[in-house]
Amino acid sequence: MLFCLLTESSRRDDRPTDRLEALQQQQQANQKRLAEQPDNYGLLLVQGKLLLELGEYPQAKEHYSQALAYYPQDADFWMQRGFSQARQQQFAAALADYEQSLQFRPQDRDTLHVKADALLMLERDPEALETFNTVLGYYPNSDHLWYDRGLVLQRLGQTGLALRSFERALKIEPAAVEHWLAVAQMQQALGDGAGCDRTLQRGLKRHPQSLSLWEIQLNRLLDQQAYERALAACDRWDAVIPTDNVPQRAASLIARATALARLQRPAAAQQAWATAQEQDGAIAAQALADVPELGALLGVSPEPDSAQ
């Protein structure tokens, strides 16, 4: 699919140095030829794709604007200029270009795909949902499309339909940890605790280093008053948190302090809490604000300056 190919091919860091240098040399050679043949359609097409592959999105936008001056009814040029703008987070401008492209090629599946993505980013959810439904008719096995459709449905408050969309994405691509996360969150939102727990167990078996899955699992264990299991989960969570991820480490310590306090082990709970405060006082203050009973449980109170 064009959009996915462009997205993947525009990651500079994934390019071997010799490949990157060859692309840059070709781009520079094309630019010289375009100075002599500014309306050469084939050359305009090739140069634009090179700029996108190199990740030169501002330059690509300018290039396609120049190409459109010669070929104002070319659907590819409109779509590619829109894509170059989307890569710069200019989604409204990108959408306008996609709409223009569709004027000349109304059912182009790749343009409809990037249009759906732009609508998603602009939070124009009813239109995005309609467009994703159309594109899925062309690409029913795209986990990305099912996942993005689920995000739209979630924002529209259609939680049950969002869950089914996320489940479809997960079935297609179980290697994507975000699919497991979305399914678990939707199951939890719908009150399906057993289903959520099963999804978390299966997800963590496949993705044992997922911080987000461990966080949800830990919170569920605390809610279920399974405090010993929560402590064990803290140990496993700590094992995968990067050393320099201070907020995650502080959050783990707060969860540990909560479980220890519930188990009536106040000294250990106080030690974990003190360490969490040392590592990230803002996270600790926010925890006290979000869970009022936490302060009483740990025997601490919010400091007036800590939440500011």
C-alpha positions in Angstrom: 0.0 0.0 0.0 1.4 3.4 -1.0 0.9 5.2 2.3 2.6 2.4 4.4 5.4 2.1 1.9 6.1 5.8 2.0 5.9 5.9 5.7 8.5 3.1 6.0 10.7 4.4 3.3 10.9 7.9 4.9 12.8 6.8 8.0 16.3 8.2 7.5 17.8 6.3 10.4 16.9 2.9 8.8 18.9 3.7 5.6 22.4 2.3 5.2 24.9 5.2 4.7 25.8 4.2 1.1 22.1 3.9 0.2 21.4 7.4 1.7 24.3 8.9 -0.2 23.2 7.4 -3.5 19.7 8.8 -3.0 21.1 12.2 -2.2 23.4 12.2 -5.3 20.5 11.1 -7.5 18.3 13.9 -6.0 20.9 16.5 -6.7 21.4 15.2 -10.3 17.7 15.4 -10.9 17.5 18.9 -9.6 20.1 20.0 -12.1 18.1 18.4 -14.9 14.9 20.0 -13.7 16.5 23.4 -14.0 16.8 22.7 -17.7 13.5 20.8 -18.1 11.2 22.1 -15.4 8.1 20.6 -16.9 9.5 17.0 -17.5 6.7 14.9 -16.0 8.6 11.7 -15.5 11.5 13.6 -13.8 9.1 15.5 -11.6 7.5 12.2 -10.5 10.9 10.6 -9.8 12.3 13.6 -7.9 9.2 13.9 -5.7 9.5 10.3 -4.6 13.2 10.7 -3.9 12.5 13.7 -1.7 9.8 11.7 0.2 12.2 8.8 0.6 14.9 11.1 2.0 12.4 12.6 4.4 12.8 16.0 2.9 9.2 17.0 3.5 9.4 20.8 3.3 11.4 20.5 0.1 9.0 17.8 -1.2 6.0 20.1 -0.6 7.7 22.9 -2.6 8.6 20.5 -5.4 5.0 19.2 -5.7 3.7 22.8 -5.7 6.0 23.5 -8.7 4.9 20.3 -10.4 1.2 21.3 -9.9 1.9 24.6 -11.7 2.6 22.5 -14.8 0.1 19.7 -14.2 -2.8 21.1 -12.0 -5.0 18.1 -12.7 -2.5 15.4 -11.7 -4.0 13.3 -8.9 -0.6 11.9 -7.9 1.0 15.3 -7.4 -2.0 16.5 -5.3 -1.9 13.3 -3.1 1.9 13.4 -2.7 1.9 17.1 -1.7 -0.7 16.3 0.8 1.4 13.4 2.2 4.4 15.7 2.5 2.3 18.1 4.5 0.9 15.4 6.7 4.4 14.3 7.6 4.9 17.9 8.9 1.7 17.7 11.0 -0.1 20.0 8.6 -3.2 17.8 8.5 -5.8 20.4 7.4 -3.6 21.4 4.4 -3.0 17.7 3.7 -6.7 16.9 3.7 -7.4 19.7 1.3 -4.8 18.3 -1.1 -6.3 14.8 -0.7 -9.7 16.1 -1.5 -8.3 17.8 -4.6 -6.7 14.5 -5.7 -9.9 12.7 -5.3 -11.6 15.1 -7.6 -9.6 13.6 -10.4 -9.5 10.0 -9.1 -12.5 9.6 -6.8 -12.1 6.0 -5.8 -8.3 5.8 -5.4 -7.8 3.5 -2.4 -4.5 4.9 -1.3 -5.7 8.5 -1.3 -8.8 7.5 0.6 -6.4 5.8 3.1 -4.4 8.9 3.8 -7.5 11.0 3.8 -8.9 8.8 6.6 -5.7 9.3 8.6 -5.9 13.0 8.2 -9.5 13.1 9.4 -8.5 10.9 12.4 -5.7 13.4 13.3 -8.1 16.3 12.9 -10.7 14.5 15.1 -13.3 14.8 12.4 -14.5 11.4 13.6 -17.8 10.8 11.8 -16.1 11.5 8.4 -13.1 9.5 9.5 -15.2 6.5 10.4 -17.0 6.6 7.0 -13.7 6.8 5.2 -12.1 4.0 7.2 -15.1 1.8 6.4 -14.7 2.5 2.7 -10.9 1.8 2.7 -11.4 -1.4 4.7 -13.4 -2.6 1.7 -10.2 -2.5 -0.2 -7.8 -3.6 2.5 -9.7 -5.9 4.9 -6.5 -7.4 6.3 -4.8 -4.2 7.3 -4.4 -4.2 11.1 -3.5 -0.5 11.1 -6.8 0.4 9.5 -8.8 -1.7 12.0 -6.9 -0.2 14.8 -7.4 3.4 13.6 -11.0 2.7 13.1 -11.2 1.5 16.7 -9.7 4.8 17.9 -12.4 6.7 16.0 -15.2 4.5 17.4 -13.7 4.9 20.9 -13.8 8.7 20.6 -17.3 8.5 19.4 -18.3 6.6 22.5 -19.1 3.4 20.7 -17.0 1.2 23.0 -18.4 -2.1 22.0 -17.8 -1.5 18.3 -14.3 -0.1 19.1 -13.5 -3.4 21.0 -14.5 -5.5 18.0 -12.4 -3.3 15.7 -9.4 -3.6 18.0 -9.9 -7.4 18.3 -9.9 -7.6 14.5 -6.6 -5.7 14.4 -5.1 -8.0 17.1 -6.2 -11.2 15.2 -4.5 -9.9 12.1 -1.3 -8.8 13.8 -0.7 -10.2 17.3 2.9 -8.9 17.2 1.7 -5.3 17.7 1.6 -4.6 21.4 -0.7 -1.6 20.9 -3.4 -4.0 19.8 -3.3 -6.0 23.0 -3.3 -2.7 25.0 -6.4 -1.4 23.2 -8.3 -4.6 23.6 -7.6 -4.8 27.3 -8.5 -1.2 27.8 -11.8 -1.6 26.0 -12.7 -4.8 27.9 -12.0 -3.0 31.1 -14.1 0.0 30.1 -17.0 -2.4 29.3 -16.7 -4.1 32.7 -15.4 -7.4 31.3 -12.7 -7.9 34.0 -12.2 -11.6 33.2 -11.7 -10.9 29.6 -9.3 -8.0 30.4 -7.3 -10.3 32.6 -7.1 -13.0 30.0 -6.0 -10.5 27.4 -3.3 -9.1 29.7 -1.9 -12.5 30.5 -1.8 -13.5 26.9 -0.3 -10.1 25.9 2.4 -10.2 28.6 3.3 -13.7 27.6 3.9 -12.4 24.0 5.3 -9.0 25.1 7.0 -9.5 28.5 8.7 -6.1 28.2 5.6 -4.0 27.6 5.6 -1.3 30.3 2.0 -0.3 29.4 0.6 -3.8 29.8 2.4 -4.3 33.1 1.0 -1.0 34.3 -2.6 -2.0 33.5 -2.0 -5.5 35.0 -0.7 -3.9 38.2 -3.6 -1.5 38.6 -6.1 -4.4 38.1 -4.3 -6.5 40.8 -4.5 -3.6 43.2 -8.2 -3.1 42.4 -8.8 -6.8 43.0 -7.0 -6.6 46.4 -4.5 -9.2 45.2 -1.7 -7.4 46.9 0.9 -10.2 47.0 0.4 -10.8 43.3 0.7 -7.0 42.8 4.1 -7.0 44.6 5.3 -9.9 42.3 4.0 -7.8 39.3 6.0 -4.8 40.6 9.1 -7.0 40.5 8.5 -8.1 37.0 7.6 -4.5 35.9 10.8 -3.1 37.5 12.8 -5.7 35.6 11.8 -4.2 32.2 11.7 -0.4 33.1 14.7 1.3 31.5 17.1 2.8 34.1 16.6 6.3 32.9 12.8 6.2 32.9 12.3 7.9 36.2 8.5 8.5 36.0 7.9 4.8 35.4 10.1 3.8 38.2 8.4 6.2 40.5 5.0 4.9 39.5 6.1 1.3 40.2 7.3 2.3 43.6 4.0 4.0 44.4 2.2 0.9 43.4 4.5 -1.1 45.6 4.0 1.2 48.5 0.2 0.9 48.1 0.4 -2.9 48.1 2.7 -3.0 51.1 0.5 -0.6 53.1 -2.5 -2.8 52.3 -0.6 -5.8 53.6 0.1 -3.9 56.8 3.8 -3.6 56.3 4.2 0.1 57.0 7.9 0.4 57.3 8.5 -1.1 53.8 5.6 0.9 52.4 7.1 4.2 53.8 10.5 3.3 52.3 9.0 2.7 48.9 7.0 5.9 49.1 10.0 7.9 50.2 12.1 6.6 47.3 9.3 7.4 44.9 9.2 11.0 46.2 12.9 11.3 45.8 12.8 10.0 42.2 9.8 12.0 41.0 8.0 14.3 43.5 5.5 15.5 40.9 4.4 11.9 40.2 4.0 11.2 43.9 2.0 14.5 44.4 -0.3 13.6 41.5 -0.9 10.2 42.9 -2.0 11.7 46.2 -4.3 14.1 44.3 -5.8 11.4 42.1 -6.3 8.9 45.0 -7.3 10.8 48.2 -7.3 7.6 50.3 -3.7 6.9 49.4 -2.3 9.6 51.8 -4.3 8.1 54.7 -3.2 4.6 53.8 0.5 5.6 53.7 0.3 8.1 56.5 1.4 11.0 54.4 -0.2 14.2 53.3 0.3 16.4 50.2 2.8 19.1 50.6 1.5 22.6 49.6 4.2 23.2 47.1 4.6 19.7 45.7 1.6 19.9 43.3 2.5 23.3 41.9 
